[in-house]
Amino acid sequence: MRIFVAGATGAIGRRLVPMLVEAGHDVTGMTRSQDKTEALRGAGGEPVVCDALDADAVRDAVAAAAPEVVVHQLTAIPPAINPRRMADDFALTNRLRSEGTRHLVDAARAAGARRVVAQSVAFAYAPTGPWVKTEDDELYRDARPPFDSTFAAVGALEATVLGTEGLEGVVLRYGYFYGPGTSYASDGSIAAQVRARRFPIGGKGTARWSFIHVDDAARATIAAVEGGPPGAYNIVDDEPAPVSEWLPVYAAALGAGRPRRLPLWLVRLVAGPYAVYGMSRARGASNARARERLGWQPQFASWRQGFADALK
């Protein structure tokens, strides 16, 4: 098939493009950086330089590629996130998820594509009820500042992809990426914080996090490109876990000291409300639907093995 990948040089795009090519697909990869075109060619894709916030440019790029499937992997998340600057750090990503998604979906329809597969997140569920969520559970639609704009942008992306007539919309709610090129890699920003013991466990660390190795995420994306019914899917491993459980294992895999423990009031004072949310209220996700309907399963069933393998 002819596949158009927007965000082809990001953390998942770099892994996804060569896998699609190896699977026999004809891939056009969109990047906003001229400097990254040779890497795309080296991965077997045909590069196109385009600003996703320029509707006309996106329409022309997608039309020229004439894809059957458009894959949306657009983000602009800084290498190191400051939880006190959520609104600023995610401002461009929020625009890509709202405006950029609309541009891609409109371009896909105009070009005659039949399916759009888009990146969402598995950690945007409402922080109430069960600790592990399914795709039928509500997203966090009434979040307060400073992260209300981020959750609103995720909701806008999903509504556009799943609600556009004439297209098969697929939303992949990825867990936290780890593996090569991610912030959890040995040279990533999270790894640096954990080594410096600047990533503590807040309170009891009861919030559940769901992880996914970036290669497993890419394989799930290929499964969604090639088949499966439209809809939303959690792309996570089999073991959503409390921060108090996964963070010490991650630190040990890095060879770092055991994470500190801080009371939630001090976490709020030092890092702000989003850090408190991530330590005490965030929910994990179940991958049962993706296993059943996409025929996918993660190679790394748990972050326990995945961290050790990725960081060895």
Buried (B, 14 or more C-beta within 10 A) or exposed (E): BBBBBBBBBBBBBBBBBBBBBEBEBBBBBBBBEEEBBEBBEEBBBBBBBBEBBBBEBBBBBBBEBEBBBBBBBBBBBBEEBEBBBBBEBBBBBBBBBBBBBBBBBBBBBEBEBBBBBBBBBBBBBBBEEEBBBBBEBEBBEEBEEBBBBBBBBBBBBBBBBBEBEEBBBBBBBBBBBBBBBBBBBBEBBBBBBBBEEEBBBBBBBBBBBBBBBBBBBBBBBBBBBBEBEBBBBBBBBBBBBBBBBBBBBBBBBBEBEEBEEBEBEEBBEBBBBBBBBBBBBBBBBBBEBBBEBBEBBBEBBBBBBBBBEBBE
